[in-house]
Amino acid sequence: MRLTLIPLTLAAALLTPGIASAQDTAQEEKVTPMSQPPMAEQRPYSFEAHGITVEDPYFWLKDQSYPKVDDEDVLDYLKAENAWFEQNMAAHKPLIDTLFAEMKGRIKEDDSSVPQKDGDWIYWTEFEEGAQYRKWYRKPVSGGDKVLILDETELAKDKEYFRLGAFSVSPDGNLLAYAADDNGSERFDARIKDLRTGELLPDTIPGTLSSLIWRADSGALLYGLANENWRTDNARLHVLGTPVEDDVELYKESDEGYRVGIGTTSNEKYIVIATGDNETSEVRLVPADNPTAEPILVAPRKKGREYSVEERDGTLYIHSNDEHINFRLATASIDNPGEWATLIAGSDAFYMTGMEAYKDFYVIEGRRDGLDQVEIRYYDDPDRVEPIQFPEASYNAGTSNNPEWDVTKLRLGYESMVTPDTVYDYDVAAKTLETLKVQEIPSGYDAAEYRTERVTIEARDGAMVPVSLVYHKDTKLDGGAPLHLYAYGAYGYAVPPNFSTTRLSLVDRGFVYAIAHIRGGDDLGRQWYLDGKLKARTNTFNDFVDVARGLAAKNYTALGRITASGGSAGGELMGAIVNSDPEIWGAVAAHVPFVDVLNTMMDESLPLTPGEWPEWGNPITSKEDFEFIRSYSPYDQVSAQNYPPLLVTAGLNDPRVTYWEPAKWVAKLRNTKTDDNMLLLKTNMGAGHGGKSGRFDSLYETAEEFAFILWQMEMAE
């Protein structure tokens, strides 16, 4: 999803349409270079909680009219930081352009996805050469010409930002419902297109934040609206041709920490209305042909119990952690959905991450020793288990794009740190893999030139942390190589050992690239995740530091030769590790970093906060949580010490990590740190959490990051 390349534009150019970029302005008038970085004013502000007074002199950087940001002082500061970024990166523009050309050269510009059958049609997407966004096509299974059904490039025309959200073709194949966001705020406007005429229906649903699910007769659409706090607390039904104001609310969630999602069972017989937070879930089913019918509550919410549901021939298949931390698969009758019987018991050795149902078999996905597993199982013979074998010792694999219920082949995706993304069809009966597509790298790629390893590093408390590594075969592992370390470490997200074409720009320059599978992710099972949340949160930070030290001890690199990056919760990780162990890092990139943890978790009016308390703790009600969060919150723990060079990014419209978190953090660092190392803040003034949206604009931002790293490591060309 990501040319009209916008190189290094000043924030001022992004604030208001029509304001010139720095380069344009420089041609018209002399721009006086800044001799010093911006220093945000300190304004007295404090709050008290649990008998503790917290001073926050940069509180003013949070615009009190948010989500509207119109405070001139705030905007002036962000513009000044962007100007400082531009000024300091300007000398390295040749390197940025070189990196960008390398990265772009590895992308097949006129690329397309592997076509997949869904009903009477075959669907696929295409990128045209030079295009930032894709086009969606289909053609009849019976034969005929391809038809363009959605053109993202046209929808994104003249927009600084564009992101396609939900995309759903009606059961009869005649209508397309889609949702788009054009400013990064993640509030999507839903539209409906008649695929027979190409015309848009008058129906428009603004402010959605959900899937778009069709009623079985293609005459109505289910969706969820984002409320004023960017929480989807509802499921609604829109009948085509009727006013949106008359839409029926099928479900309303009263718990402000829960969010509502909608979907369907694989056989499309039932619509699933699910609600939950980060540790508890509750599922209701309604008939797809009659969504206003009385919902079937599968099981009432029970704190700490998570579950998801599939259905086949009146039997429910329930994936849940109720009896084992690594989940089990249970069954129940649709007529008695709360009585669960174990079909596959939970296992200490196998972490069951999900189940997919098909007409004649079902698929269990999971991880064993941190490596992906895909198993074919059968309804009529519970003991018949057919694991799919993959060719490498470390990889990322799973099912992908299987829209039909009655199939004999499964579409799979596969990659490793040295193997490009590969699409397979797996013949279930023959147990064979057919290669449909291997990611093409136009500028050339030879896997034999690279080496990948999986090692374990002992953390300070004895936990063994897996690390995936890739490096060029000519890189000497004698302690002299630079190493880039990446991790996330939150919400149970396991960073896969996948393939990356952008990564090659560091690896080909002699870097070892490492992914640390630290606690907070669920790489080694559910307990691995639990051991990095709430009161165990600091394990995540310690693991990352210990991995860095351990890799240096194994001569993959040396302390001070290690660079690091992470985004969002991974940006919080970056903030923590530069506070605790600044001497280790040669340079750090923190993208949209969640660094003002205490203030955010104290502000229940913010979109994510109530639903985040099960992940981080609730400092409003608990003094213990307050003190613990404050003890590691990167913003609160900034101190008068040396810090490594830092590149920090933000998005003005970001609803997940609000722009003022990185802004406040950078402001405090500038005023407090004792070194002269480079500190840069770049705020995307027309984007959100994911940065710029076009595939090449996004790539250019990666080139900026890598140029910063190479510059700080004295490896700039």
PESULKA-V979363 format. One record per backbone hydrogen bond with DSSP energy under -0.5 kcal/mol. NH is the residue of the N-H (numbers start at 1). CO is the residue of the C=O. Records with the same first field share a line. If there is no record, write none. Layout:
NH=CO  CO
This chain:
7=5
13=10
14=10  11
15=11
16=12
19=16
25=21
26=22
27=23  24
28=24  25
29=25
32=30
40=38
43=41  57
47=54
49=52
52=49
54=47  52
55=53
56=45
59=56
61=58
62=59
63=61
66=63
68=65
70=68
72=70
75=71
76=72
77=73
78=74
79=75
80=76
81=77
82=78
83=79
84=80
85=81
86=82
87=83
88=84
89=85
90=86
92=89
93=90
96=92
97=93
98=94
99=95
100=96
101=97
102=98
103=99
104=100
105=101
106=102  103
107=104
108=106  440
109=107
111=108  109
113=125
116=123
118=121
121=118
122=139
123=116
124=137
126=135
127=111
131=128
135=126
136=150
137=124
138=147
139=122
141=120
143=140
147=138
149=136  147
150=136
152=134  150
153=134
155=151
156=152
157=154
159=156
161=182
163=181
165=179
168=177
170=175
173=170
176=193
177=168
178=191
179=166
180=189
181=163
188=186  208
189=180
190=188  205
191=178
192=203
193=176
194=199
195=174  193
196=174
198=194
201=192
205=190
206=204
208=188  205
209=224
213=211  222
215=220
216=288
218=215
221=238
222=213
223=236
226=207
227=231
230=227
233=225  231
235=251
236=223
237=248
238=221
239=237
240=219  238
242=239
246=243
247=244
248=237
250=235  248
251=235
253=233
256=254
258=255
259=276
260=232
261=274
263=272
265=270
268=265
271=286
272=263
273=271  284
274=261  272
275=282
276=259
277=280
278=611
281=305
282=275
283=299
284=273
285=296
286=271
288=269
290=287
293=290
296=285
297=295
298=283  296
299=283
305=302
306=304
308=319
310=317
312=315
315=312
316=332
317=310
318=316  330
319=308  317
320=318  328
321=306
327=324
328=320
329=344
330=318
331=341
332=316
333=336
334=314
336=333
339=336
340=338
341=331
343=329
344=329
347=350
351=349  367
352=326  350
353=351  365
354=365
356=363
358=361
359=405
362=377
363=356
364=375
365=354  363
366=373
367=351
368=371
369=349
371=368
372=395
373=366
375=364
376=386
377=362
378=381  384
381=378
384=381
385=383
386=376
387=385
388=374
389=387
396=415
398=413
400=411
407=405
410=426
412=424
413=398
414=422
415=396
416=419
420=418
422=414
423=437
424=412  422
425=434
426=410
427=425  432
428=408  426
431=427
432=427
434=425
435=433
436=423  434
437=423
439=421
442=440
443=105
444=441
449=446
450=447
451=471
453=469
455=467
457=465
459=457  463
462=459
465=457  463
466=464
467=455
468=515
469=453
470=513
471=451
473=449
475=472
478=476
479=555
483=561
484=512
485=483  563
486=514
487=565
492=520
493=490
494=492
495=493
496=494
498=496
504=500  501
505=502
506=503
507=503
508=504
509=506
510=507
511=506
512=482
513=470  511
514=484  512
515=468
516=486  514
517=466  515
518=516
520=521  528
521=518
525=522
528=525
529=525
530=526
531=527
532=529
533=530
534=615
536=533
537=534
539=536
540=537
541=537
542=538
543=539
544=540
545=541
546=542
547=543
548=544
549=545
550=546
551=547
552=548
553=549
554=550
555=552
556=551
557=551
560=584
561=558
562=584
563=483  561
564=587
565=485
566=589
568=591
570=567
571=568
572=568
573=569
574=570
575=571
576=572
577=573
578=574
579=575
580=576
581=577
584=581
585=582
586=562
587=562
588=645
589=564
590=588  647
591=566  589
592=649
593=649
594=568
595=593
597=595
600=596
601=597
602=598
603=599  600
604=602
606=603
610=606
612=608  609
613=609  610
615=612
616=612
617=613
619=617
622=618
623=621
626=622
627=623
628=624
629=625
630=626
631=627
632=628  629
633=629
635=595
637=633
638=635
641=639
646=678
647=588
648=680
649=590
650=682
652=684
653=687
654=651
658=656
661=658
662=658
663=659
664=660
665=661
666=662
667=663
668=664
669=665
670=666
671=667
672=668  669
673=669
674=641
680=646
682=648
683=681
684=650  682
685=683
687=684
688=691
689=184
691=688
695=2  132
696=2
697=2
698=694
699=695
700=696
701=697
702=698
703=699
704=700
705=701
706=702
707=703
708=704
709=705
710=706
711=707
712=708
713=709
714=711
715=710
716=710
